[in-house]
Amino acid sequence: MKNDSYDRKIFRLLYMLNKLNEEGSVKASELAIEFSVTTRTVQRDLVLLDIAGFPIIQKNGIQKFNRGFSLRKITLK
């Protein structure tokens, strides 16, 4: 069902944001295993979050928010 795939994607995106905020960093390879998707799918999800305005940087295969960024500091409009 098409809606089910959107629901899973939205859940992944929100989970990634929460994990970045709480743990400070994520590895695409670990998230891929956790969600039973490819690493490339997780990488595309992270790019979507970056395009949406969440300042995500990558270094040595680890993604994290830019220094000083926190979900607690944003206001949704």
N, C-alpha and C positions, 0 to 999 in steps of 0.2 A: 504494500500500500504506500502510495507516494507521501501521504501525510506522516506516516510512521518514520520515514527517512528524514523528513524535516524535523520531527520531534527529537530524533536521536542526535541530529547535527546541532540543534539548539542546546540540548543538554550538554553535549561535548564542549561547545563554545563557553557556556556558563561555567561548567566545571573547570575548564582551563583558566578562565579569569579568576575564579575563586582560588584555585591551586596556586597560581602565580602570586596572588595577593597574600595568601596565608603562608605559603612555603618559600616564596621568594624566587623560585625557578622551577622549570619543568624540562624534561627531556622528551622530545618527540617520540623516540623509540620506546620509552616506557609507557607513554600515553597510548601509543598504537597497540601495545600488548594489552593494556587495561581495557581499551574499547573494542578490541578485536577488529581493528582496521589497519591499513597500511601506514607506514611512517609518512609517506607522501600525503595521505589524507590529512593527517595531523598537521603537517607543514602547511597545507593549503588553509586549514582552519586558522592557524596562527597568523597567516597572511591576511585573512579576512578580518581578524581582530585588529591587526595593525592598520588596515585600511579604514576600519570603523573608528579609528582615533585612539586606540589603546597603544601607548608607546612601548612596544615590545622590541627588545634587541636580542640578537643571537651571538653567542661567542662559544666556540668549541663545542657545538652541538647542544648547548644549553640555552634556553630562552628565559628571559626575565624582563620585568618592567624596567624602564629607565630609572635611574637613581632618583629617589624622592617621590616617585609616583605611587599612589595608593588608591584603591577603589573607594576608600572612606572619604577621600577628598573630592570626589566628583559629584556633580549634580546632574541627574538625568532630566532631559527636557522633552 
